[in-house]
């Protein structure tokens, strides 16, 4: 099943000419159409973009990425799973999202979460709880519930979440995927709706450790728009 590939597997299939970006995007979208009504992973999904041929030589090769609903992406809704922000559209990109796009990634959608990231179970979105794809009666963890559940349910190749006190690590553990909270300052917080600015960090949620390492490498690095961003080389 093409939608069940991890990021490394998808990149290999594209490089070998065995699959296309369009086939993968369509497979993920069709899987979302079948399963997301009961899982409630997504708050917004984007139409398939027209990717220039230049992305073939990029790291992410036009493959889709998913953002938690507290990260800005220009022209898309950013609602933090709250009715207070219903109708708000981001005027700019979060640095982490921009870096994924610069590496050839394509925005696929925003994921459900505990409202304003204040929760650890995924049950406190204003639009209803995210369900754990392994057992719908169980919590998927939070607050990055939709990101972790989407990756676990093969609705996304990988996702970004945010972690203040466990909000990547808890849902990754509950859903059986890989989640990393980077050291503070390693990833820019620019474009992330703050919960606790002295603790918040953006990090990857993936199907494998290798995928997590690749995405982390892409989003690391100093950003002059975040005063707490660490001035250190990216290994």
MIDOSE-1310 file (N, C-alpha, C; in nm, 2 decimals, decimal comma, always signed):
residues 235
xxxx	+0,09/-0,12/+0,00/+0,00/+0,00/+0,00/+0,09/+0,12/+0,00; +0,07/+0,21/-0,10/+0,16/+0,32/-0,12/+0,14/+0,42/+0,00; +0,02/+0,44/+0,05/+0,00/+0,53/+0,16/+0,07/+0,48/+0,29; +0,10/+0,35/+0,30/+0,17/+0,30/+0,42/+0,32/+0,31/+0,42
xxxx	+0,37/+0,37/+0,31/+0,52/+0,39/+0,31/+0,56/+0,49/+0,41; +0,69/+0,47/+0,46/+0,75/+0,58/+0,54/+0,81/+0,68/+0,44; +0,87/+0,79/+0,49/+0,92/+0,89/+0,41/+1,04/+0,83/+0,33; +1,13/+0,75/+0,39/+1,24/+0,70/+0,32/+1,19/+0,60/+0,21
xxxx	+1,09/+0,52/+0,23/+1,04/+0,44/+0,13/+0,97/+0,51/+0,01; +0,90/+0,62/+0,05/+0,84/+0,70/-0,06/+0,94/+0,77/-0,15; +1,05/+0,82/-0,08/+1,16/+0,88/-0,16/+1,22/+0,78/-0,25; +1,24/+0,66/-0,21/+1,31/+0,56/-0,29/+1,22/+0,52/-0,40
xxxx	+1,09/+0,51/-0,38/+0,99/+0,47/-0,49/+0,99/+0,58/-0,60; +0,99/+0,71/-0,55/+0,99/+0,81/-0,65/+1,13/+0,82/-0,73; +1,24/+0,80/-0,66/+1,37/+0,80/-0,72/+1,38/+0,69/-0,83; +1,32/+0,58/-0,80/+1,33/+0,46/-0,89/+1,22/+0,47/-1,00
xxxx	+1,13/+0,57/-1,00/+1,03/+0,58/-1,10/+0,92/+0,48/-1,08; +0,91/+0,42/-0,96/+0,80/+0,32/-0,94/+0,67/+0,38/-0,90; +0,67/+0,50/-0,85/+0,55/+0,57/-0,81/+0,57/+0,72/-0,84; +0,46/+0,79/-0,84/+0,47/+0,94/-0,87/+0,42/+1,01/-0,74
xxxx	+0,45/+1,14/-0,73/+0,40/+1,22/-0,63/+0,24/+1,23/-0,63; +0,19/+1,23/-0,75/+0,05/+1,24/-0,77/-0,02/+1,11/-0,72; +0,04/+1,00/-0,74/-0,02/+0,87/-0,69/-0,02/+0,87/-0,54; +0,09/+0,91/-0,48/+0,10/+0,91/-0,34/+0,00/+1,01/-0,28
xxxx	+0,00/+1,13/-0,33/-0,10/+1,23/-0,28/-0,24/+1,18/-0,28; -0,27/+1,12/-0,40/-0,41/+1,07/-0,42/-0,44/+0,96/-0,32; -0,34/+0,87/-0,30/-0,36/+0,76/-0,21/-0,39/+0,81/-0,07; -0,31/+0,91/-0,02/-0,33/+0,96/+0,11/-0,46/+1,03/+0,12
xxxx	-0,50/+1,11/+0,02/-0,62/+1,18/+0,02/-0,74/+1,09/+0,03; -0,74/+0,98/-0,05/-0,85/+0,88/-0,05/-0,85/+0,81/+0,08; -0,74/+0,79/+0,14/-0,74/+0,72/+0,27/-0,80/+0,82/+0,38; -0,76/+0,94/+0,37/-0,83/+1,04/+0,46/-0,98/+1,05/+0,44
xxxx	-1,02/+1,04/+0,32/-1,17/+1,05/+0,29/-1,24/+0,93/+0,35; -1,17/+0,81/+0,36/-1,23/+0,69/+0,41/-1,23/+0,69/+0,56; -1,12/+0,74/+0,62/-1,10/+0,71/+0,77/-1,11/+0,83/+0,86; -1,09/+0,96/+0,80/-1,07/+1,07/+0,90/-1,20/+1,11/+0,96
xxxx	-1,32/+1,07/+0,91/-1,44/+1,11/+0,97/-1,45/+1,05/+1,11; -1,39/+0,93/+1,13/-1,40/+0,87/+1,26/-1,27/+0,90/+1,35; -1,16/+0,93/+1,28/-1,04/+0,96/+1,36/-1,02/+1,10/+1,39; -1,08/+1,19/+1,31/-1,07/+1,34/+1,34/-0,93/+1,39/+1,35
xxxx	-0,84/+1,34/+1,26/-0,70/+1,39/+1,26/-0,68/+1,53/+1,21; -0,76/+1,57/+1,11/-0,74/+1,69/+1,03/-0,83/+1,80/+1,06; -0,78/+1,92/+1,06/-0,86/+2,04/+1,07/-0,87/+2,11/+0,93; -0,77/+2,09/+0,84/-0,77/+2,15/+0,71/-0,69/+2,06/+0,62
xxxx	-0,74/+2,04/+0,49/-0,66/+1,97/+0,39/-0,65/+2,05/+0,27; -0,53/+2,04/+0,20/-0,51/+2,13/+0,08/-0,53/+2,04/-0,04; -0,57/+2,11/-0,15/-0,57/+2,04/-0,28/-0,43/+2,01/-0,33; -0,42/+1,91/-0,42/-0,29/+1,87/-0,47/-0,23/+1,99/-0,54
xxxx	-0,10/+2,03/-0,51/-0,04/+2,14/-0,58/+0,02/+2,09/-0,71; +0,05/+2,18/-0,80/+0,13/+2,15/-0,92/+0,28/+2,17/-0,88; +0,35/+2,06/-0,87/+0,49/+2,07/-0,83/+0,58/+2,09/-0,96; +0,67/+2,19/-0,96/+0,76/+2,20/-1,07/+0,85/+2,08/-1,08
xxxx	+0,90/+2,06/-1,19/+0,99/+1,94/-1,21/+1,12/+1,95/-1,13; +1,15/+2,08/-1,09/+1,28/+2,10/-1,01/+1,27/+2,02/-0,88; +1,15/+1,99/-0,83/+1,14/+1,92/-0,70/+1,20/+1,78/-0,71; +1,21/+1,73/-0,83/+1,26/+1,59/-0,84/+1,40/+1,58/-0,78
xxxx	+1,48/+1,69/-0,78/+1,61/+1,69/-0,73/+1,62/+1,74/-0,59; +1,51/+1,77/-0,53/+1,51/+1,82/-0,39/+1,51/+1,70/-0,29; +1,53/+1,74/-0,17/+1,54/+1,63/-0,06/+1,40/+1,57/-0,04; +1,30/+1,64/-0,04/+1,16/+1,59/-0,01/+1,09/+1,56/-0,14
xxxx	+1,14/+1,60/-0,25/+1,09/+1,55/-0,38/+0,94/+1,58/-0,40; +0,89/+1,69/-0,35/+0,75/+1,72/-0,36/+0,65/+1,64/-0,28; +0,70/+1,57/-0,18/+0,62/+1,48/-0,09/+0,55/+1,57/+0,01; +0,43/+1,52/+0,05/+0,34/+1,60/+0,14/+0,39/+1,60/+0,28
xxxx	+0,37/+1,72/+0,35/+0,39/+1,73/+0,49/+0,27/+1,78/+0,56; +0,26/+1,75/+0,69/+0,14/+1,79/+0,77/+0,19/+1,87/+0,89; +0,11/+1,97/+0,92/+0,14/+2,06/+1,03/+0,03/+2,06/+1,14; +0,07/+2,07/+1,27/-0,02/+2,09/+1,37/-0,09/+2,22/+1,35
xxxx	-0,21/+2,23/+1,40/-0,30/+2,35/+1,37/-0,26/+2,47/+1,45; -0,14/+2,47/+1,51/-0,09/+2,59/+1,58/+0,04/+2,65/+1,51; +0,06/+2,60/+1,38/+0,17/+2,65/+1,30/+0,13/+2,72/+1,18; +0,18/+2,84/+1,16/+0,14/+2,92/+1,04/+0,19/+2,86/+0,91
xxxx	+0,11/+2,87/+0,81/+0,15/+2,84/+0,67/+0,07/+2,93/+0,59; +0,13/+3,02/+0,51/+0,07/+3,13/+0,44/-0,05/+3,08/+0,36; -0,16/+3,15/+0,38/-0,28/+3,12/+0,30/-0,36/+3,01/+0,35; -0,33/+2,95/+0,46/-0,40/+2,84/+0,52/-0,46/+2,88/+0,66
xxxx	-0,57/+2,81/+0,70/-0,63/+2,84/+0,83/-0,53/+2,79/+0,94; -0,52/+2,87/+1,04/-0,45/+2,83/+1,16/-0,54/+2,86/+1,28; -0,60/+2,75/+1,33/-0,71/+2,77/+1,43/-0,68/+2,72/+1,57; -0,57/+2,65/+1,59/-0,54/+2,60/+1,72/-0,65/+2,52/+1,78
xxxx	-0,73/+2,46/+1,69/-0,85/+2,38/+1,73/-0,94/+2,46/+1,82; -0,95/+2,59/+1,80/-1,04/+2,67/+1,88/-1,14/+2,75/+1,80; -1,26/+2,76/+1,84/-1,36/+2,85/+1,77/-1,32/+2,99/+1,77; -1,24/+3,03/+1,87/-1,19/+3,17/+1,88/-1,12/+3,22/+1,75
xxxx	-1,05/+3,12/+1,69/-0,97/+3,16/+1,57/-1,04/+3,11/+1,44; -1,17/+3,07/+1,45/-1,24/+3,03/+1,33/-1,23/+3,14/+1,22; -1,19/+3,10/+1,10/-1,18/+3,20/+0,99/-1,04/+3,27/+0,98; -0,95/+3,25/+1,08/-0,82/+3,32/+1,07/-0,74/+3,24/+0,97
xxxx	-0,67/+3,32/+0,88/-0,58/+3,26/+0,78/-0,44/+3,32/+0,80; -0,34/+3,23/+0,80/-0,21/+3,28/+0,82/-0,16/+3,37/+0,71; -0,10/+3,48/+0,74/-0,04/+3,57/+0,64/+0,11/+3,53/+0,61; +0,17/+3,44/+0,68/+0,31/+3,41/+0,66/+0,33/+3,27/+0,70
xxxx	+0,45/+3,22/+0,67/+0,49/+3,08/+0,70/+0,57/+3,08/+0,83; +0,55/+2,98/+0,91/+0,64/+2,94/+1,02/+0,77/+2,90/+0,96; +0,88/+2,93/+1,03/+1,01/+2,90/+0,97/+1,02/+2,75/+0,95; +0,98/+2,67/+1,04/+0,99/+2,52/+1,02/+0,91/+2,48/+0,89
xxxx	+0,79/+2,53/+0,87/+0,71/+2,50/+0,75/+0,79/+2,55/+0,62; +0,84/+2,67/+0,63/+0,91/+2,73/+0,52/+1,03/+2,64/+0,48; +1,10/+2,59/+0,58/+1,22/+2,51/+0,56/+1,18/+2,37/+0,49; +1,07/+2,32/+0,53/+1,02/+2,19/+0,46/+0,99/+2,22/+0,32
xxxx	+0,92/+2,34/+0,30/+0,89/+2,37/+0,16/+1,01/+2,40/+0,07; +1,11/+2,46/+0,14/+1,24/+2,49/+0,07/+1,31/+2,36/+0,03; +1,29/+2,26/+0,11/+1,35/+2,13/+0,08/+1,27/+2,04/-0,02; +1,16/+2,10/-0,07/+1,08/+2,03/-0,17/+0,95/+1,97/-0,12
xxxx	+0,92/+2,00/+0,01/+0,79/+1,94/+0,06/+0,67/+2,02/+0,01; +0,56/+1,96/+0,02/+0,43/+2,02/-0,02/+0,33/+2,01/+0,09; +0,27/+2,13/+0,12/+0,17/+2,13/+0,24/+0,05/+2,05/+0,20; +0,02/+1,96/+0,30/-0,10/+1,87/+0,28/-0,22/+1,90/+0,37
xxxx	-0,19/+1,95/+0,49/-0,30/+1,99/+0,58/-0,25/+2,02/+0,72; -0,35/+2,07/+0,80/-0,33/+2,10/+0,94/-0,41/+1,99/+1,03; -0,35/+1,96/+1,14/-0,40/+1,85/+1,22/-0,47/+1,90/+1,35; -0,56/+1,82/+1,40/-0,64/+1,85/+1,52/-0,54/+1,84/+1,64
xxxx	-0,59/+1,90/+1,75/-0,50/+1,91/+1,87/-0,59/+1,95/+1,99; -0,53/+1,94/+2,11/-0,60/+2,00/+2,22/-0,60/+2,15/+2,20; -0,71/+2,21/+2,23/-0,73/+2,36/+2,21/-0,61/+2,44/+2,26; -0,55/+2,52/+2,18/-0,44/+2,60/+2,21/-0,32/+2,52/+2,28
xxxx	-0,32/+2,39/+2,24/-0,21/+2,30/+2,29/-0,22/+2,27/+2,44; -0,33/+2,30/+2,50/-0,35/+2,29/+2,65/-0,42/+2,16/+2,68; -0,35/+2,05/+2,68/-0,40/+1,92/+2,70/-0,30/+1,81/+2,67; -0,32/+1,69/+2,72/-0,23/+1,58/+2,69/-0,30/+1,46/+2,65
xxxx	-0,43/+1,47/+2,61/-0,50/+1,34/+2,57/-0,57/+1,35/+2,43; -0,57/+1,47/+2,37/-0,63/+1,48/+2,24/-0,78/+1,49/+2,25; -0,84/+1,51/+2,37/-0,98/+1,51/+2,39/-1,04/+1,65/+2,39; -0,96/+1,75/+2,39/-1,00/+1,88/+2,42/-1,00/+1,98/+2,30
xxxx	-1,01/+1,93/+2,18/-1,03/+2,02/+2,07/-1,18/+2,07/+2,07; -1,19/+2,20/+2,03/-1,33/+2,25/+2,02/-1,41/+2,18/+1,91; -1,35/+2,11/+1,83/-1,42/+2,04/+1,72/-1,43/+1,89/+1,74; -1,40/+1,85/+1,86/-1,42/+1,71/+1,90/-1,28/+1,63/+1,91
xxxx	-1,28/+1,52/+1,98/-1,15/+1,46/+2,01/-1,10/+1,38/+1,89; -0,97/+1,37/+1,88/-0,90/+1,28/+1,79/-0,91/+1,14/+1,85; -0,92/+1,04/+1,77/-0,93/+0,90/+1,81/-0,79/+0,83/+1,78; -0,76/+0,74/+1,87/-0,64/+0,66/+1,85/-0,67/+0,56/+1,74
xxxx	-0,59/+0,55/+1,63/-0,63/+0,46/+1,52/-0,61/+0,31/+1,56; -0,54/+0,28/+1,66/-0,53/+0,14/+1,71/-0,65/+0,10/+1,79; -0,71/+0,19/+1,85/-0,83/+0,16/+1,93/-0,91/+0,29/+1,95; -1,02/+0,30/+1,89/-1,10/+0,42/+1,89/-1,15/+0,46/+2,03
xxxx	-1,15/+0,37/+2,12/-1,19/+0,40/+2,25/-1,08/+0,46/+2,34; -0,96/+0,46/+2,29/-0,84/+0,50/+2,36/-0,80/+0,64/+2,32; -0,73/+0,71/+2,41/-0,67/+0,84/+2,38/-0,55/+0,83/+2,29; -0,54/+0,92/+2,19/-0,42/+0,92/+2,11/-0,30/+1,00/+2,17
xxxx	-0,33/+1,06/+2,29/-0,23/+1,14/+2,35/-0,24/+1,28/+2,29; -0,18/+1,38/+2,36/-0,19/+1,52/+2,31/-0,07/+1,60/+2,36; -0,06/+1,72/+2,32/-0,17/+1,79/+2,24/-0,15/+1,77/+2,09; -0,04/+1,71/+2,04/-0,03/+1,69/+1,90/-0,10/+1,57/+1,85
xxxx	-0,22/+1,55/+1,90/-0,30/+1,43/+1,87/-0,32/+1,40/+1,73; -0,36/+1,50/+1,65/-0,39/+1,47/+1,51/-0,27/+1,44/+1,43; -0,15/+1,50/+1,46/-0,03/+1,47/+1,39/+0,01/+1,33/+1,41; +0,01/+1,28/+1,53/+0,06/+1,14/+1,56/-0,04/+1,04/+1,51
xxxx	-0,17/+1,07/+1,53/-0,27/+0,97/+1,48/-0,27/+0,96/+1,33; -0,25/+1,08/+1,26/-0,24/+1,07/+1,11/-0,13/+0,99/+1,06; -0,01/+1,01/+1,12/+0,10/+0,93/+1,08/+0,08/+0,78/+1,11; +0,03/+0,75/+1,23/+0,00/+0,61/+1,27/-0,10/+0,54/+1,18
xxxx	-0,20/+0,62/+1,13/-0,31/+0,56/+1,05/-0,27/+0,57/+0,90; -0,15/+0,61/+0,86/-0,11/+0,62/+0,72/-0,20/+0,72/+0,65; -0,23/+0,83/+0,72/-0,30/+0,94/+0,65/-0,19/+1,05/+0,62; -0,07/+1,03/+0,66/+0,04/+1,12/+0,64/+0,17/+1,05/+0,64
xxxx	+0,26/+1,09/+0,56/+0,40/+1,03/+0,57/+0,47/+1,07/+0,69; +0,46/+1,20/+0,73/+0,52/+1,25/+0,85/+0,45/+1,38/+0,88; +0,47/+1,43/+1,00/+0,41/+1,55/+1,05/+0,50/+1,63/+1,14; +0,47/+1,76/+1,16/+0,53/+1,84/+1,27/+0,43/+1,85/+1,38
xxxx	+0,48/+1,84/+1,50/+0,40/+1,87/+1,62/+0,48/+1,98/+1,70; +0,42/+2,02/+1,81/+0,49/+2,10/+1,91/+0,48/+2,04/+2,05; +0,59/+2,07/+2,12/+0,60/+2,00/+2,26/+0,64/+2,11/+2,36; +0,56/+2,12/+2,46/+0,59/+2,21/+2,58/+0,62/+2,12/+2,70
xxxx	+0,53/+2,03/+2,73/+0,56/+1,94/+2,84/+0,53/+1,80/+2,81; +0,54/+1,76/+2,68/+0,52/+1,62/+2,64/+0,43/+1,61/+2,52; +0,39/+1,72/+2,45/+0,29/+1,72/+2,35/+0,33/+1,66/+2,22; +0,45/+1,63/+2,20/+0,50/+1,54/+2,09/+0,52/+1,40/+2,14
xxxx	+0,59/+1,39/+2,25/+0,63/+1,26/+2,30/+0,51/+1,17/+2,35; +0,41/+1,23/+2,41/+0,30/+1,16/+2,46/+0,22/+1,10/+2,34; +0,17/+1,18/+2,24/+0,10/+1,11/+2,13/+0,18/+1,02/+2,05; +0,31/+1,05/+2,03/+0,39/+0,95/+1,96/+0,40/+0,82/+2,03
xxxx	+0,41/+0,82/+2,16/+0,41/+0,69/+2,24/+0,27/+0,63/+2,24; +0,17/+0,70/+2,25/+0,03/+0,65/+2,26/-0,01/+0,58/+2,12; +0,04/+0,64/+2,01/+0,01/+0,59/+1,88/+0,11/+0,50/+1,81; +0,22/+0,48/+1,88/+0,32/+0,39/+1,83/+0,41/+0,44/+1,72
xxxx	+0,44/+0,57/+1,72/+0,52/+0,63/+1,61/+0,64/+0,70/+1,68; +0,72/+0,76/+1,60/+0,85/+0,83/+1,65/+0,82/+0,97/+1,67; +0,85/+1,03/+1,79/+0,84/+1,17/+1,81/+0,96/+1,23/+1,88; +1,00/+1,35/+1,84/+1,12/+1,41/+1,90/+1,09/+1,55/+1,94
xxxx	+1,12/+1,58/+2,07/+1,12/+1,72/+2,11/+1,27/+1,76/+2,11; +1,31/+1,85/+2,02/+1,45/+1,89/+2,01/+1,49/+1,98/+2,14; +1,61/+1,99/+2,16/+1,66/+2,08/+2,26/+1,62/+2,22/+2,23; +1,59/+2,29/+2,34/+1,53/+2,43/+2,33/+1,62/+2,52/+2,25
xxxx	+1,56/+2,59/+2,15/+1,64/+2,68/+2,07/+1,69/+2,62/+1,94; +1,69/+2,49/+1,93/+1,74/+2,42/+1,80/+1,65/+2,44/+1,68; +1,52/+2,46/+1,71/+1,43/+2,48/+1,60/+1,36/+2,61/+1,63; +1,35/+2,69/+1,53/+1,28/+2,82/+1,54/+1,14/+2,81/+1,58
xxxx	+1,09/+2,90/+1,67/+0,95/+2,90/+1,71/+0,88/+3,01/+1,63; +0,94/+3,07/+1,54/+0,87/+3,17/+1,46/+0,76/+3,11/+1,38; +0,64/+3,17/+1,40/+0,52/+3,11/+1,33/+0,44/+3,01/+1,41; +0,49/+2,97/+1,53/+0,42/+2,88/+1,62/+0,34/+2,96/+1,72
xxxx	+0,21/+2,93/+1,73/+0,13/+3,00/+1,83/+0,18/+2,96/+1,97; +0,22/+3,05/+2,05/+0,29/+3,02/+2,18/+0,19/+2,96/+2,28; +0,24/+2,87/+2,36/+0,17/+2,82/+2,48/+0,26/+2,87/+2,60; +0,38/+2,83/+2,60/+0,48/+2,87/+2,70/+0,61/+2,89/+2,63
xxxx	+0,64/+3,02/+2,59/+0,75/+3,04/+2,50/+0,89/+2,99/+2,55; +0,91/+2,98/+2,68/+1,03/+2,93/+2,73/+1,05/+2,78/+2,73; +0,94/+2,71/+2,68/+0,95/+2,57/+2,68/+0,91/+2,51/+2,54; +0,83/+2,58/+2,46/+0,77/+2,53/+2,33/+0,89/+2,50/+2,24
xxxx	+0,87/+2,38/+2,17/+0,96/+2,34/+2,06/+0,88/+2,27/+1,95; +0,92/+2,29/+1,83/+0,86/+2,22/+1,72/+0,95/+2,10/+1,69; +0,89/+1,98/+1,66/+0,96/+1,86/+1,63/+0,89/+1,77/+1,54; +0,96/+1,67/+1,48/+0,90/+1,57/+1,39/+0,82/+1,46/+1,46
xxxx	+0,72/+1,41/+1,39/+0,65/+1,29/+1,42/+0,65/+1,20/+1,29; +0,71/+1,09/+1,30/+0,74/+1,01/+1,18/+0,72/+0,86/+1,21; +0,73/+0,78/+1,10/+0,72/+0,64/+1,11/+0,85/+0,56/+1,14; +0,96/+0,63/+1,13/+1,09/+0,57/+1,16/+1,18/+0,67/+1,22
xxxx	+1,29/+0,62/+1,29/+1,39/+0,70/+1,35/+1,47/+0,77/+1,23; +1,49/+0,70/+1,12/+1,56/+0,76/+1,01/+1,49/+0,88/+0,96; +1,36/+0,87/+0,94/+1,27/+0,98/+0,89/+1,28/+1,10/+0,99; +1,27/+1,07/+1,12/+1,28/+1,17/+1,22/+1,41/+1,25/+1,21
xxxx	+1,52/+1,18/+1,19/+1,65/+1,24/+1,18/+1,66/+1,33/+1,06; +1,60/+1,29/+0,95/+1,60/+1,37/+0,82/+1,52/+1,49/+0,84; +1,40/+1,48/+0,89/+1,31/+1,60/+0,91/+1,37/+1,70/+1,01; +1,43/+1,64/+1,12/+1,49/+1,73/+1,22/+1,61/+1,81/+1,16
xxxx	+1,69/+1,74/+1,07/+1,80/+1,81/+1,01/+1,75/+1,92/+0,92; +1,63/+1,90/+0,85/+1,58/+2,01/+0,76/+1,53/+2,13/+0,84; +1,48/+2,11/+0,96/+1,41/+2,22/+1,03/+1,50/+2,29/+1,13; +1,62/+2,23/+1,16/+1,71/+2,28/+1,26/+1,78/+2,41/+1,20
xxxx	+1,84/+2,49/+1,29/+1,92/+2,60/+1,24/+1,88/+2,73/+1,29; +1,97/+2,83/+1,31/+1,94/+2,96/+1,36/+1,84/+3,03/+1,27; +1,76/+3,11/+1,34/+1,66/+3,20/+1,27/+1,66/+3,33/+1,34; +1,70/+3,44/+1,26/+1,71/+3,57/+1,33/+1,57/+3,62/+1,37
xxxx	+1,46/+3,56/+1,33/+1,33/+3,61/+1,37/+1,29/+3,54/+1,50; +1,37/+3,46/+1,56/+1,34/+3,40/+1,69/+1,46/+3,43/+1,78; +1,45/+3,52/+1,88/+1,56/+3,56/+1,96/+1,62/+3,45/+2,04; +1,54/+3,34/+2,06/+1,60/+3,23/+2,14/+1,66/+3,12/+2,05
xxxx	+1,66/+3,14/+1,92/+1,71/+3,04/+1,83/+1,87/+3,03/+1,85; +1,91/+2,91/+1,86/+2,05/+2,88/+1,89/+2,14/+2,90/+1,77; +2,25/+2,97/+1,79/+2,35/+2,99/+1,69/+2,45/+2,87/+1,70; +2,42/+2,77/+1,63/+2,51/+2,65/+1,63/+2,49/+2,58/+1,50
xxx	+2,60/+2,51/+1,45/+2,59/+2,45/+1,32/+2,50/+2,33/+1,33; +2,43/+2,30/+1,22/+2,35/+2,18/+1,21/+2,43/+2,06/+1,17; +2,43/+1,96/+1,25/+2,52/+1,84/+1,22/+2,46/+1,76/+1,10
